[in-house]
């Protein structure tokens, strides 16, 4: 547990707190994640990642890093107002990532010369269906948490305790 506190302390240092707060805010985290996802699926970038181990490593590192930032921005906020923003971020990510999966899946032309059309379609289907279900499940859990927090506020107001 101490090692995790040390990591948390590292992020609380004034020189890192402002950039960390900005990069993990919903809009920048959403944008970086969307950019990484879509940019690496541009055929020339995708082929470059297949041709070079360094580019392939960079591709997956950017997928991982931006996904961590995105999920940090979605799952981290405990404030009621931030939970609404997290739901919007999650929903729009589900839409655009599912759209990319659908485009890959329903295409009648192979986007990537290194892959057969059927491989591309299967990859797109995996992005579209299971990926969309993961976003949906998380969105439902966030919505339930948000509604639970809202019902507690209503109970407090009805009881006369104005602590929100």
PLY file of the C-alpha trace (Angstrom):
ply
format ascii 1.0
element vertex 164
property float x
property float y
property float z
element edge 163
property int vertex1
property int vertex2
end_header
0.00 0.00 0.00
2.88 2.37 0.72
4.25 2.07 -2.81
0.88 3.18 -4.25
0.86 6.18 -1.92
4.31 7.08 -3.21
2.97 6.94 -6.76
0.06 9.17 -5.74
2.49 11.57 -4.09
4.47 11.76 -7.31
1.37 13.05 -9.13
0.63 15.58 -6.38
3.95 17.37 -6.88
3.15 20.93 -8.10
5.20 20.52 -11.30
3.17 17.46 -12.31
-0.23 18.20 -10.78
-1.30 20.80 -13.39
-0.31 18.80 -16.51
-1.72 15.61 -14.97
-4.97 17.37 -14.12
-5.24 18.68 -17.67
-4.41 15.43 -19.46
-6.81 13.40 -17.30
-9.68 15.87 -17.71
-12.54 14.33 -19.70
-12.17 16.22 -22.97
-8.37 15.90 -23.44
-8.41 12.24 -22.33
-11.30 11.51 -24.69
-9.61 13.33 -27.57
-6.22 11.67 -27.12
-7.83 8.24 -26.93
-9.97 8.87 -30.04
-6.96 10.26 -31.92
-4.82 7.22 -31.11
-7.57 4.80 -32.08
-8.43 6.43 -35.40
-4.92 7.52 -36.41
-3.43 4.06 -36.00
-6.18 2.61 -38.18
-5.25 4.86 -41.11
-3.91 2.31 -43.58
-0.45 3.89 -44.04
0.08 4.14 -40.25
-1.24 0.64 -39.65
1.07 -0.79 -42.32
4.02 1.18 -40.89
3.36 -0.38 -37.49
3.36 -3.84 -39.06
6.63 -3.15 -40.89
8.60 -1.80 -37.91
8.88 -3.26 -34.42
9.51 0.21 -33.01
6.38 1.64 -34.66
4.39 -1.39 -33.54
5.55 -0.84 -29.96
4.68 2.86 -30.24
1.23 1.95 -31.59
0.41 -0.33 -28.69
1.99 1.99 -26.13
-0.21 4.83 -27.39
-3.28 2.57 -27.28
-2.48 1.62 -23.68
-1.50 5.10 -22.47
-4.49 6.87 -23.98
-6.87 4.13 -22.84
-5.56 4.49 -19.28
-6.07 8.26 -19.44
-9.55 7.78 -20.85
-10.61 5.23 -18.22
-9.03 7.37 -15.47
-11.22 10.28 -16.59
-14.34 8.08 -16.75
-13.96 5.98 -13.60
-12.17 8.47 -11.38
-14.72 11.22 -10.75
-16.86 10.76 -7.68
-18.61 14.15 -7.86
-22.16 14.00 -9.22
-21.53 16.62 -11.92
-18.41 14.78 -13.11
-20.32 11.51 -13.41
-22.61 13.01 -16.03
-19.60 14.12 -18.04
-18.08 10.65 -17.64
-21.26 9.08 -19.05
-21.20 11.40 -22.07
-17.51 10.60 -22.63
-18.17 6.89 -22.38
-21.20 7.02 -24.67
-19.44 9.03 -27.39
-16.41 6.74 -27.21
-18.70 3.76 -27.61
-20.20 5.43 -30.69
-16.97 6.33 -32.45
-15.11 3.11 -31.65
-18.13 1.05 -32.72
-18.32 3.10 -35.91
-14.68 2.26 -36.67
-15.37 -1.40 -35.99
-18.45 -1.30 -38.23
-16.51 0.39 -41.03
-13.82 -2.28 -40.87
-16.35 -5.08 -40.57
-18.74 -4.03 -43.31
-16.10 -2.95 -45.81
-15.97 -4.92 -49.04
-12.40 -3.73 -49.64
-9.33 -4.63 -47.59
-7.92 -1.47 -46.01
-4.60 -3.09 -45.15
-2.54 -4.90 -47.82
-0.96 -7.11 -45.15
-4.30 -8.60 -44.14
-6.97 -10.55 -45.95
-10.39 -8.90 -46.09
-11.85 -11.59 -43.82
-9.23 -10.87 -41.15
-10.02 -7.16 -41.29
-13.75 -7.88 -41.05
-13.25 -10.18 -38.07
-11.08 -7.56 -36.34
-13.72 -4.92 -36.98
-16.43 -7.21 -35.63
-14.42 -7.74 -32.44
-14.04 -3.98 -32.03
-17.71 -3.43 -32.72
-19.56 -6.09 -30.69
-17.53 -7.07 -27.60
-16.00 -3.59 -27.42
-19.41 -1.97 -27.52
-20.70 -4.34 -24.85
-17.82 -3.41 -22.53
-18.62 0.29 -22.91
-22.33 -0.40 -22.42
-21.76 -2.43 -19.24
-19.52 0.26 -17.78
-22.02 2.95 -18.77
-24.85 1.12 -17.04
-22.74 0.72 -13.90
-21.86 4.44 -13.94
-25.49 5.39 -14.48
-26.53 3.20 -11.54
-23.86 4.82 -9.34
-25.00 8.26 -10.45
-28.67 7.51 -9.78
-27.77 6.02 -6.39
-25.94 9.19 -5.46
-28.89 11.29 -6.65
-31.36 9.31 -4.53
-29.18 9.89 -1.45
-29.32 13.64 -2.08
-33.12 13.50 -2.36
-33.35 11.58 0.92
-31.08 14.11 2.67
-33.09 17.07 1.37
-36.38 15.43 2.40
-34.95 14.72 5.84
-33.98 18.36 6.21
-30.23 17.92 6.12
-28.97 20.22 3.39
-25.59 18.47 3.08
-25.12 17.84 -0.65
0 1
1 2
2 3
3 4
4 5
5 6
6 7
7 8
8 9
9 10
10 11
11 12
12 13
13 14
14 15
15 16
16 17
17 18
18 19
19 20
20 21
21 22
22 23
23 24
24 25
25 26
26 27
27 28
28 29
29 30
30 31
31 32
32 33
33 34
34 35
35 36
36 37
37 38
38 39
39 40
40 41
41 42
42 43
43 44
44 45
45 46
46 47
47 48
48 49
49 50
50 51
51 52
52 53
53 54
54 55
55 56
56 57
57 58
58 59
59 60
60 61
61 62
62 63
63 64
64 65
65 66
66 67
67 68
68 69
69 70
70 71
71 72
72 73
73 74
74 75
75 76
76 77
77 78
78 79
79 80
80 81
81 82
82 83
83 84
84 85
85 86
86 87
87 88
88 89
89 90
90 91
91 92
92 93
93 94
94 95
95 96
96 97
97 98
98 99
99 100
100 101
101 102
102 103
103 104
104 105
105 106
106 107
107 108
108 109
109 110
110 111
111 112
112 113
113 114
114 115
115 116
116 117
117 118
118 119
119 120
120 121
121 122
122 123
123 124
124 125
125 126
126 127
127 128
128 129
129 130
130 131
131 132
132 133
133 134
134 135
135 136
136 137
137 138
138 139
139 140
140 141
141 142
142 143
143 144
144 145
145 146
146 147
147 148
148 149
149 150
150 151
151 152
152 153
153 154
154 155
155 156
156 157
157 158
158 159
159 160
160 161
161 162
162 163
